[in-house]
Amino acid sequence: MNLEFPCLDAKLVLAEKVVANDYNPNKVATPEMKLLKLSIKLDGVTQPIVTYYNEDNDQYTVVDGFHRYTLIKNHFNSDKIPVTIIDKPLDERMGSTIRHNRARGTHQIRGMSDIVLELSKDGWSDEEICNKLGMELDEVIRLKQITGLKEAFANHEFSKSWEEYEEKREKAMKQQKLITLEE
């Protein structure tokens, strides 16, 4: 099999020449879209948009990367878009779109827990983890709990409420003993 590498032939084209396809069923939830925006902001555009070039109208139709394309063009107001080109008929492009979408997979919880724990050990605060990984605080805490409470919360400063509870409990127990002795 002769493997092709269209990724090595990426080029910048005018954003006005790039258009969405009309068949992509992929939708991105708001948290993931925020994370994609953050990723582009912090890392830049690391992957070109996969397109099909139509010579008749001099346009590049998005096969994969619609959400990146949308952010680059509309949020970051770029007049240029990095693209790679695949030359396939429409049915093959549709299949390619679905394969790209489905091949992304999901993050394994244990693996994410290990990463969160490692970042904590490296001195990242929960807030930094939230901001840099696009996570909510409760998600970070849940992931820390999976890896083990003692290690995960070693640098966490807890309130004094437990000590206050213990003091009240001890005082109540002493009073109970006095009452018992008086009876």
Residue pairs with C-beta under 8 A, 6 or more apart in sequence:
6 50
6 84
6 85
6 86
7 48
7 84
9 84
9 85
10 48
10 82
10 83
10 84
11 82
11 83
11 84
12 80
12 81
12 82
12 83
13 60
13 80
13 81
13 83
14 79
14 80
14 81
15 72
15 73
15 78
15 79
15 80
15 81
16 79
17 58
17 59
17 60
18 49
18 51
18 59
18 60
18 61
18 62
18 69
18 73
18 81
18 83
19 59
19 60
19 61
19 62
20 61
20 62
20 66
20 69
20 70
21 61
21 62
21 63
21 66
21 93
21 97
23 94
23 97
24 62
24 66
24 97
24 101
25 98
25 101
26 66
26 67
26 97
26 101
28 36
28 67
31 134
31 136
32 134
33 67
33 71
34 134
35 133
35 134
36 67
36 68
36 71
37 71
37 75
38 132
38 134
39 46
39 134
40 68
40 71
40 72
40 76
41 76
42 132
45 68
45 72
45 82
47 65
47 68
48 65
48 82
48 83
48 84
49 60
49 62
49 64
49 65
49 66
49 68
49 69
49 72
49 81
49 82
49 83
49 84
50 62
50 63
50 64
50 65
50 83
50 84
50 86
50 96
50 100
51 60
51 61
51 62
51 63
51 83
51 84
51 85
51 86
52 60
52 61
52 63
52 85
52 86
52 87
52 88
52 93
53 59
53 60
53 61
53 85
53 87
54 60
54 61
60 81
60 83
60 85
61 93
62 69
63 86
63 93
63 96
63 97
63 100
64 96
64 97
64 100
64 101
69 81
72 78
72 81
73 81
86 93
86 96
88 96
109 143
109 146
110 146
112 143
113 143
113 144
113 146
113 147
114 147
116 129
116 133
116 140
116 143
116 144
116 147
116 152
117 143
117 144
117 147
117 148
117 151
117 152
119 128
119 129
120 126
120 129
120 144
120 152
120 155
121 151
124 132
126 137
126 140
126 141
127 137
129 135
129 140
130 136
130 137
130 140
144 152
144 153
145 152
